[in-house]
Amino acid sequence: MTRRVSQDALIARSEIVAAPTERACEDHNFGLPPAIHLMTGALFLGFVSVLCLALATPGLVVPFGIFAAFILAFFTVPAVFLKVSPEKGSHAAGWTDFLERGIATEHGRCGGAEATVLVLMLPAFIFLWAVAIAMIVALV
């Protein structure tokens, strides 16, 4: 059977709690300016382009086209999310604001220049790996 329980009894049993804080995923741009987003996408597309030129064979046209399409989709969908996200603080971070404030990481606040290096380091290494593969293919 059911019975009515007073609000004081629920508070005493800790069943009524404070509202949850706003989650980090509510801000769809992660505090990064669009320029970093574009640079990351350009480095990944550069990776596919360099490998496509270095390993140019008719059998690899379709796979490289699929890779390029997926990379474009992976970088277009978040941009669309940013456009359709709610107005409450989910706007693109400006470059000057980003350089001044930086971003919060797991280990503390990181300045804008350091954050740019952290975000672009892996895509740059992947692009340079493709350049190294292209050089090996050209020399062998």
N, C-alpha and C positions, 0 to 999 in steps of 0.2 A: 504494500500500500504506500501511497505517497502522503507526505505531510509537509506543510509549509515550514521552512527554516528561516529564522530571522537573519537579517544582515549582520547583526552583532555576533551571532553564533558562527556564521561563515568566516568573519574576520578573525575570530578567536581560533578557529581551526586552520587559519592561513589558506583558505580556499579562494579568497578575494585578494588579488595581488595587483600591483601597479601595472599600467599599460606597458607593453614592451617598447624599448627604444627603437628608433628608426634604424632599419638594417642598412648595411653598406651598399647592398645591391639596388637600393632605391635610386641611387645616382648612377645613371647608365654610362657615364663617360669616365668613371674612375678617377676623376680629377685631372685628366690629361687633356692638353689642348689638341685640336684636330690636326695640327701640323705633325705631331708625333704619330698619330694614327695613320696619316698619309705616308709618312716616311717608312713606317713599319710595313705597310702594304706594298710600297714601291720596292723595298728590299726583297720581300718575298717574291714579287713578280719578276724582279731582276734575277733572282735565283733560278726561277723556271725558264726565263728567257735565255740566260747564259747556257744552261744545260741543253736547252732546245737547239741553240746554235752550235754548240760543241758536239752534240750527239745527233746531228741532223740525219735521220734516216726516215724513209716513208712509214715504217712500222711504228714510229714513236710520235707521229703527228697527233693522233687521237688521245693518247695518254697525256701528252703535254697540254693539249687543249682542255682536257678535263681538269688537270692540275690548275691551270690558269682560271678556269671558270669557278672552281671551288675557292681559290684564293680571293677572287673578286667577290664572291658571295660572302665569305667570312669577314670581309672588311666593309661590305655594303650594308649588311643586315644591322650591325651595331650603329652605323650612321643613321639608318632609318629608325632604330629604337630611340636614338637621341632626339630625332625630330618629333616623334609621336609620344614621348614621355611626358608625364605630368609637369606642370610649370613649377612646382615647388622645389627649386634648387637643382633641377636636373638640366642645367644649361652648359654649353661648352665652355670650358675654362679658357680664359684669355692667356696668351703667351706671357705677357708681363706679370700677370697675377701668378701664373704657374712658376715663373722664375723666382718671384719673391717668396711665395708661400711653400713651394715644393709639394710633396705628398707625404702622407703618413704610411710608413711601412711597418712590418711586424717588429722591427728592431728600433723604431723611433722615427722621428721626422727626418726626411731626406730633402735636401735643397733641389731646386729646379734643374740645375746643371747635372748634379749627380743622378737625379731621377731620369733625365734624358739618356744619360749613358747606360743606366741600368736597363731601361726599356729597350734601347736600340742595340745593345751589345749582342744578344743572341741572333737577331735577324742579320746583323752585319757579319757575324761569324759564319752564318749559313750562306750568305751571299759570297763571302770570300772562299768558302769551301767549294762553291760552284766554280769560281774563277780558277781555283787550284785544279779542279778536275778538268776544266777546259784546257788549261796549260798542259797537263799530263797527256790528254788526248791529242793535242796539237804536236807534242814532242815525240810521241810514240808512233 
